[in-house]
């Protein structure tokens, strides 16, 4: 039986083949919206088309993200030359050109020098003799492995527009063109061995933007920078040169990765479709877990990949792995120690800034799906209150005290309630609720719970009271 991740991966290929031409999608919002419904890329447009952070799939992305977070830590032995080339790129980029070809002719030499790469220009992706997409320029790497003959990997994918806002969305066309390329039959042997990590470079007039993409169980694209204006002060030029240095290092890392890639002569290994996190020094689990599949929690829609949850084995036991931007490991630990949360095995920040959490995989349903429109029994509410009391004694607020975050675990003598999500936990009267907290009216929040509002202990207590209040109002 085909693994669900492989089935999803095959769907990427079908979607790419059936999708409209990247140039038409990027140039027409109505077509873009339609394509994101029928043949989606997971780039955050709209918000429900968001995939996992690509930094958890390859070291090159993780290191690049860290470098971009603090450019002062970028060490560039070629900084003098790179700053000079950056200044020349700025002069070339701010000029006004009649055509894209003119701009490319003037800009590409500096891109080559700044990134230390060769660019193969105007590369067509064809199927059955028909052109499906055209890439403005590629950074490529020959594989040493000749198992299937000469193979060339795409390390960087560049799209150029003469001016910002002219001839379509540059970054969108870049990603869609890359998807066409990576899902082409000629790329099959590489695609069956790796998630095809690639850096994207989007140039529109005097603006440049860097990102990355992977072809895993879904096609995920992520922007690493905003559009950067190629101009400015001396300090801005130096900062921009360091961005180029960081991207150049990421490209070098990917080139070496592909050069040494050993192609898989047998059936595709599904592990290539799962995260391969990059741990920080001295902060790694006692044993590297083996990811088995995505975690299909109750109520998950088949095309919903916003939560980065995976089933895995760790020390020969089933576990749940969660990747997220924030997680209060200490809060989870003290509640688990008292028996009111799944056992926590690992909680650390990875290279690239993402938190990785490994916890006990508990069989059960969350209270929302377990009880439906029925009230939660008093003994389970007692468990919830005990867990919240432990957090409050540590001067912590849970924050998201709703039914989906209560797991009902069936034991021999009775059911138990466990808290299962500690992403929002923060210090009382100091931490704040997320800016994107859903205040549309779909969720009934306690009085005072609002986006970016201070988190207070009373909010937790009021939210516990609301767990059954809506049911009582219905009945």
C-alpha positions in Angstrom: 0.0 0.0 0.0 1.3 3.4 -1.0 2.3 5.6 2.0 0.0 8.7 2.4 3.0 11.0 2.1 3.9 9.4 -1.3 0.3 9.7 -2.4 0.4 13.4 -1.5 3.7 13.8 -3.3 2.2 12.2 -6.5 -0.6 14.8 -6.2 2.0 17.6 -6.4 3.1 16.2 -9.8 -0.5 15.9 -11.1 -1.2 19.5 -9.8 1.9 20.9 -11.5 1.1 19.2 -14.8 -2.5 20.4 -14.7 -1.7 23.9 -13.5 -1.9 27.0 -15.7 1.2 28.6 -17.1 3.1 30.4 -14.3 3.2 33.7 -16.2 -0.6 33.7 -16.5 -1.2 32.8 -12.8 1.2 35.5 -11.6 -0.3 38.1 -13.8 -4.0 37.6 -13.0 -5.3 37.6 -9.4 -8.5 35.7 -10.3 -6.4 32.9 -11.9 -4.0 32.9 -9.0 -6.9 32.5 -6.5 -8.5 29.7 -8.6 -5.2 27.8 -9.0 -4.6 28.0 -5.2 -7.9 26.2 -4.7 -7.3 23.6 -7.4 -3.5 23.1 -7.7 -2.0 24.8 -4.6 1.5 25.7 -3.6 1.8 26.2 0.1 3.2 29.7 0.4 0.8 31.3 2.8 -1.6 32.7 0.2 -4.2 32.6 1.6 -3.4 31.8 5.2 -4.8 28.2 5.1 -2.3 27.4 2.3 0.6 27.5 4.7 3.0 24.6 5.1 5.7 23.7 7.6 8.8 25.9 7.9 11.3 24.7 5.3 14.2 25.3 7.7 13.3 21.9 9.3 14.0 20.2 6.0 17.6 21.2 5.2 20.6 22.7 6.9 21.1 25.3 4.2 17.8 26.9 4.9 18.3 26.7 8.7 21.7 28.4 8.6 20.5 31.0 6.1 17.5 31.9 8.3 19.8 32.3 11.3 22.2 34.5 9.4 19.5 36.7 8.1 18.2 37.2 11.7 21.6 38.8 12.7 23.7 40.1 9.9 26.4 41.2 12.3 27.3 37.6 12.8 27.9 37.0 9.1 31.6 36.4 8.6 32.5 37.2 5.0 36.2 36.8 4.0 35.3 38.5 0.7 33.5 41.4 2.3 35.6 44.2 0.6 35.0 42.8 -2.9 31.3 41.9 -2.1 30.5 45.4 -0.8 32.0 46.8 -4.0 30.0 44.5 -6.2 26.9 45.3 -4.2 27.4 49.0 -4.8 27.8 48.3 -8.6 24.6 46.2 -8.5 22.7 49.1 -7.0 23.9 51.4 -9.7 22.8 48.9 -12.4 19.5 48.1 -10.7 18.3 51.6 -10.2 18.7 52.4 -13.9 15.6 52.4 -16.0 15.5 49.9 -18.8 13.2 49.4 -21.8 13.1 45.6 -21.6 13.7 42.7 -19.2 16.5 41.6 -21.4 18.3 44.9 -21.0 18.0 44.7 -17.3 19.2 41.1 -17.1 22.2 41.9 -19.3 23.3 44.6 -16.8 22.3 43.0 -13.6 23.3 39.3 -14.0 27.0 39.8 -14.0 26.9 41.3 -10.5 24.5 38.5 -9.3 27.0 35.9 -10.6 29.8 37.6 -8.8 28.0 38.3 -5.5 26.7 34.7 -5.2 29.8 33.0 -6.7 27.7 31.1 -9.2 27.2 30.4 -12.9 23.7 31.3 -14.3 22.1 29.3 -17.1 19.7 31.7 -18.7 16.3 31.2 -20.3 15.7 27.5 -19.5 12.5 26.0 -20.8 10.7 23.2 -19.0 9.0 21.0 -21.6 6.6 18.0 -21.6 5.9 16.1 -24.8 7.7 18.8 -26.8 5.5 21.6 -25.4 7.0 24.4 -23.3 5.2 24.4 -19.8 7.3 27.1 -18.2 10.5 29.1 -18.7 13.0 29.9 -15.9 14.8 33.2 -16.4 18.0 31.7 -14.9 19.1 28.6 -12.9 22.0 27.8 -10.6 22.8 24.2 -11.2 25.0 21.4 -9.8 26.2 18.2 -11.5 25.8 15.1 -9.4 28.8 12.8 -8.9 26.4 9.8 -8.9 26.0 8.5 -12.5 23.6 5.6 -11.6 21.0 7.0 -14.0 23.4 8.9 -16.3 24.3 12.5 -16.1 22.1 14.3 -13.7 21.9 18.1 -12.9 20.2 19.5 -9.8 18.6 22.9 -9.6 20.2 24.7 -6.6 18.9 28.2 -7.3 15.9 29.5 -9.3 15.8 33.1 -10.5 12.9 35.1 -11.9 13.4 38.7 -13.2 10.9 41.4 -14.0 11.8 44.7 -15.5 9.9 46.7 -12.9 8.0 45.9 -9.7 4.4 45.4 -10.5 5.0 45.0 -14.3 4.2 41.6 -16.0 3.0 39.9 -12.8 4.1 38.9 -9.4 7.7 38.0 -9.6 8.0 35.7 -6.5 4.8 33.8 -7.4 5.9 33.1 -11.0 9.3 32.1 -9.6 7.8 29.5 -7.3 5.3 28.2 -9.9 8.0 27.9 -12.5 10.2 26.0 -10.1 7.4 23.6 -9.4 7.0 22.9 -13.1 10.7 22.2 -13.3 11.0 19.9 -10.3 8.0 17.8 -11.2 9.2 17.3 -14.8 10.0 13.6 -15.7 13.6 14.5 -16.3 13.9 15.3 -12.6 12.3 12.1 -11.4 15.5 10.3 -10.2 16.5 13.3 -8.0 12.9 13.8 -6.8 12.8 10.2 -5.7 15.8 10.7 -3.5 15.4 14.2 -2.0 12.8 16.9 -1.2 14.6 19.0 -3.8 15.6 22.0 -1.6 16.2 25.1 -3.7 16.9 28.8 -3.1 14.6 31.3 -5.0 15.8 34.7 -6.1 13.2 37.1 -7.4 14.3 40.4 -9.0 11.7 43.1 -9.9 13.3 46.4 -11.0 15.4 47.8 -8.2 14.1 45.2 -5.7 15.4 41.7 -4.8 13.8 39.0 -2.6 15.2 35.7 -1.4 13.3 32.5 -0.4 13.3 28.8 -0.7 11.2 25.8 -1.6 10.9 22.1 -1.2 9.0 19.3 -3.0 7.9 17.0 -0.1 4.4 15.7 0.6 3.3 19.2 -0.4 5.1 21.9 -2.4 6.2 24.5 0.2 7.6 27.9 -0.6 8.8 30.4 2.0 10.1 33.9 1.8 13.3 34.5 3.7 13.3 38.3 3.1 10.9 41.1 2.2 11.5 42.7 -1.2 14.8 44.6 -0.6 15.4 48.0 -2.3 18.7 47.9 -4.1 19.8 51.4 -3.0 20.3 53.4 0.2 23.0 54.4 2.6 26.5 53.1 3.2 25.2 51.0 6.1 22.4 49.5 4.0 24.9 48.6 1.3 27.1 46.7 3.8 24.0 45.0 5.2 22.9 44.0 1.7 26.4 42.6 0.9 26.1 40.4 4.0 22.7 39.1 2.8 24.4 38.1 -0.4 27.2 36.4 1.5 24.6 34.4 3.5 22.7 33.4 0.4 26.0 32.5 -1.3 26.9 30.2 1.6 23.5 28.6 1.4 23.9 28.0 -2.3 27.4 26.5 -1.7 25.9 24.2 1.0 23.2 23.0 -1.4 25.7 22.5 -4.3 27.8 20.3 -2.1 24.7 18.4 -0.9 23.6 17.7 -4.5 27.1 16.9 -5.7 27.4 14.1 -3.1 23.8 13.0 -3.4 23.4 9.2 -3.8 20.5 8.4 -6.0 18.1 5.8 -4.9 18.1 2.8 -7.3 15.1 1.2 -5.6 11.6 2.4 -4.6 11.6 6.0 -3.3 12.3 6.3 0.4 9.4 8.1 2.1 11.8 9.6 4.7 12.9 12.2 2.1 9.4 13.8 2.4 9.8 14.3 6.1 11.7 16.9 8.1 15.4 16.5 8.7 15.9 19.1 11.5 19.3 20.8 12.2 20.0 20.8 15.9 22.1 23.4 17.6 25.3 22.4 19.4 24.8 20.4 22.6 21.0 20.7 22.2 19.8 17.5 20.5 17.7 14.6 21.6 19.4 11.6 23.2 18.4 9.6 20.2 17.4 10.9 16.7 13.7 10.1 16.2 12.4 8.4 13.1 9.4 10.2 11.6 6.8 7.8 10.3 4.0 10.0 9.0 2.0 13.2 9.5 -0.2 13.1 12.6 -3.8 13.0 11.4 -5.5 14.6 14.4 -9.3 14.5 14.7 -11.0 17.0 12.5 -8.0 17.7 10.2 -9.0 18.5 6.6 -7.0 16.5 4.0 -5.4 19.6 2.5 -4.7 21.3 5.9 -0.9 21.3 6.5 -0.7 24.4 8.8 0.2 22.3 11.9 3.6 20.6 11.7 2.7 17.5 13.6 4.3 14.1 12.9 4.1 10.6 14.3 7.5 9.1 15.1 9.4 6.6 17.1 11.9 7.6 19.8 13.8 5.1 21.9 11.5 2.4 20.5 8.3 4.1 21.6 5.6 6.0 19.7 5.9 9.8 20.0 4.4 12.9 18.7 6.7 15.5 17.2 5.6 19.1 17.0 7.4 21.9 15.2 6.3 25.4 16.1 7.5 29.0 16.5 7.1 29.1 20.3 6.6 26.5 23.0 6.9 26.7 26.8 8.8 23.5 27.6 9.1 24.1 31.3 5.3 24.6 31.6 4.7 21.4 29.8 7.3 19.6 32.0 5.8 20.7 35.4 2.3 19.8 34.3 3.4 16.4 32.9 5.3 15.6 36.1 2.0 15.9 38.0 0.3 13.6 35.5 -1.8 16.3 33.7 0.0 16.4 30.3 1.8 13.8 28.0 5.3 13.0 29.0 7.8 15.4 27.5 11.1 14.0 26.1 12.6 17.0 24.2 11.9 20.7 23.7 14.6 22.8 22.1 15.0 25.5 19.5 16.6 24.3 16.3 18.9 26.1 13.9 16.5 28.3 11.8 14.6 29.4 14.9 11.8 26.7 15.0 11.0 24.8 18.2 11.0 21.0 18.1 9.0 19.2 20.7 9.0 15.4 21.3 6.3 14.1 23.6 4.5 10.9 24.4 1.9 9.9 21.9 -1.3 9.4 23.9 -4.2 7.5 22.3 -7.4 9.5 22.8 -9.6 12.3 21.5 -9.6 16.0 22.4 -12.6 17.1 24.5 -14.2 18.9 21.5 -14.5 15.8 19.5 -14.9 13.4 22.4 -17.9 15.1 24.0 -19.4 17.0 21.0 -22.3 19.1 22.3 -22.3 17.3 25.7 -20.9 18.7 29.0 -17.5 17.8 30.2 -17.8 15.6 33.4 -16.8 17.2 36.7 -14.0 14.8 37.3 -12.3 15.9 34.1 -12.8 19.5 34.9 -11.2 18.8 38.2 -8.1 17.6 36.3 -8.1 20.7 34.1 -8.3 23.0 37.2 -5.5 21.1 38.9 -3.2 21.5 35.8 -4.0 25.2 35.6 -3.4 25.6 39.3 0.1 24.2 38.8 0.8 26.7 36.1 -0.6 29.6 38.2 1.6 28.6 41.1 4.5 29.0 38.8 3.1 32.4 37.8 2.3 31.2 34.3 -0.9 31.5 32.2 -2.0 28.8 29.9 -3.9 31.1 27.5 -5.6 28.9 25.0 -7.9 27.1 27.5 -10.4 25.5 25.0 -11.8 22.0 24.4 -9.4 21.2 21.5 -6.5 21.6 23.9 -7.8 19.0 26.4 -7.0 15.4 25.6 -9.3 12.7 27.1 -7.3 9.6 28.0 -9.1 6.5 28.9 -7.6 4.6 31.8 -8.7 1.4 33.6 -10.5 3.1 36.5 -11.6 6.4 34.8 -11.0 9.0 32.1 -8.3 11.5 32.6 -7.9 15.0 31.2 -4.5 16.1 29.9 -3.4 19.5 28.6 -1.8 19.1 25.2 -0.7 22.5 23.8 1.7 24.9 25.5 2.4 27.3 22.7 0.7 30.3 24.2 2.0 29.8 27.8 3.6 32.9 29.3 4.3 34.8 32.5 1.2 36.3 34.1 0.7 40.0 33.4 3.8 40.1 31.2 3.3 37.8 28.2 0.7 38.7 25.5 -1.8 36.9 23.5 -0.8 36.2 19.8 -1.6 39.1 17.4 -3.4 36.7 15.1 -5.8 35.4 17.9 -9.1 34.6 16.3 -11.5 37.4 17.5 -13.9 37.0 14.6 -16.7 35.8 17.0 -16.3 32.1 16.0 -14.6 31.4 19.4 -16.1 32.5 22.7 -13.2 34.0 24.7 -13.2 35.2 28.3 -13.6 38.9 29.0 -10.3 40.6 28.3 -8.8 38.1 25.9 -7.9 40.0 22.8 -5.0 40.0 20.3 -1.8 41.3 21.9 -3.5 41.8 25.2 -1.7 40.9 28.4 -2.3 37.4 29.6 -3.9 37.1 33.1 -4.5 34.1 35.4 -8.2 35.1 35.7 -8.6 34.5 31.9 -7.7 30.8 32.4 -10.3 30.5 35.2 -12.9 32.2 33.2 -12.2 30.1 30.1 -12.6 26.9 32.3 -16.1 28.2 33.2 -16.8 28.7 29.5 -16.0 25.1 28.7 -19.5 23.9 29.5 -21.3 27.3 29.4 -22.0 27.2 25.7 -23.4 23.7 26.0 -25.7 24.9 28.8 -26.9 27.8 26.7 -27.8 25.4 23.8 -29.7 23.0 26.1 
